[in-house]
Amino acid sequence: MNQGTRGRFISLEGGEGVGKSTQARALAAALRADGRDVVETREPGGSAGAEAVRALLLEGSADRWGPRAEALLFAAARADHVDKTIRPALDAGAWVICDRFLDSSIAYQGGADGLGSDSIRALHAIGSEGLLPDRTLLLTLPEEVAMAREAARDAGRPDRFGKRDAAYHRRVTASFRNLADAEPERWRVIEARGSADTVTQALLAALEDLL
Ligand code: TMP
């Protein structure tokens, strides 16, 4: 049992179709089985207010929001999520497993949409007092594998981001890689091929120093 150990904040990141949500669930289950108190959450969303903003962000036409309005909405959702869910859980000593966090805003709005990482970090400083995960796990897959998985999952009903073209998603992937390269202490890159179990074991190994 690990009761009494300080909670940790772990985020999972990656493009569409890499299996983040399945892995977030599996990782949380593995940590719970080891006696830890775990809060599983996701972005956009993770608190009542942020889930309401999620619907605004993901539904409707691809051009419903411009990149600036979108970045502000993600930052506002994140501020509520941090305030209502993440900080209270960490203060209570729980582990927080979060499916996407700040780095998705840096990769999508900052990188692929061209707003730049500095503006996204500035919004995060205001909204969430700059809170960063203790570890960020980047799941990667070859583009064609991820696209096939995503198409199967969406069954022809992609959200506003899934409707964007391959060049957009390539810019997202490149931004994530750059972020991981720039901050190797916080990031670990995990090849998400192979069975779900194998990937979960790789994720746990990438947390070894925090356990
Ligand atoms: P997903 O949770 O199914 O991956 O869908 C969320 C979508 O929102 C995904 O396409 C990535 C996008 N997104 C951003 O563009 N910026 C963000 O800050 C977050 C959290 C998600």
Residues whose N, C-alpha, C, O or C-beta is under 5 A from the ligand:
A	BS01	TMP	E43 P44 F74 R100 F101 S104 S105 Y108 F161 G162
